[in-house]
């Protein structure tokens, strides 16, 4: 399945990106919230300090342009790219972004 290939690629690329310091994992505590018996959600509480530029409140340029090619998993059609989140809260955290900036 395509989804499994992307997941496998994301896990393998995460290991390489952590080794090259392209990824900066954020530490979190996890709380499980159960709503009825069939629904369970994860709530993550950030325990590591986020990088300073993430905390800034002023307008920012597009944070994905250009994206770090070391985090690129795959190009999707001609309009999107699948990348690893540079500041993941879990290994394999992927983002689907447009090739060009869109509001």
N, C-alpha and C positions, 0 to 999 in steps of 0.2 A: 504494500500500500504506500501511496505517496506520503501520507502523514507520518508513517513510521520511518520512512527514509529521511524526512526533514528532522524528526526527533533524534534519530541516530546521528545524523550529521551535526545537529546542534550540540549533542553531548560530547562528541569527539572534538569539535571545534572549541567548545568551552574549555576542555582540558588544555589544548594548545594555547588558547588565548590567555588563560590564567598563568601558564608558564612564561609567556612573553610579556605579561603585565598589561595586555590589551584590555582585559576584564578586571574590574575592581568590584568584587562581590561585597554587598552590604550585609551586615549581620542583623538578624531579626530573631525575635521570639515569636512562636506560633501559638495562637489560641484557636481551639476548634469550637465552632458555634454550631450547635445542632438545632435544627428547626424541623420538627416532626421527626419521624424515624428515618425517612429516606433522604433528607437534605442535611448536608454538613458543609460548612464553609470554613476556610482558613482566614484568620485575621492575623496579619503580620505587623509586629511592633518593631520599628527600627531601633536598634540598640547601638549601632555604630554611627559615627558622625558622618553625615553626607559630605561629599566634596563641596568646597565653598561656592563654586559657581552654580551649583544646584540650588542653594539657599537664597541666592540673589533674587530680589523682587523686581528689578528693572526689566524693560523689554529686552529680549534676547534674540540673536540671530537664530536661524533654523539650526537646531542642535544635530540634525542628521545630515547636513550638507557641508562638506562631503562626509560620507560615512567612512569609518575605519574599515578598510578592505579586509583586515585580519578578522573582522567579525561577520563578514558576509557569508551567508549559508548558500543562497541561491538567488538568481534573478527570476522574477515571476512575470511572464509575458514580457511586454515592452514598457510596462508602466510602474512596476513595483520591485522592491528588493526585500528579501528576508534576511534579517541580521540578528545577531545576538545583542541583547541589552547590555551596554557597557557597564552598568551598575545593577547587576541582577540581584534579586532577593532569593533566587533559587537557580541551580544549575540548569541550563537549557532554556532560560527565559528569552523568548524570541519576540521580535517586533517586525511587523509588515509595514513598510513605509513606501511612499511614492518616490519615484526617481527624481521628480521635480517638486519644488515646494508648492503646496496648495494650502489655502487658508482653512 
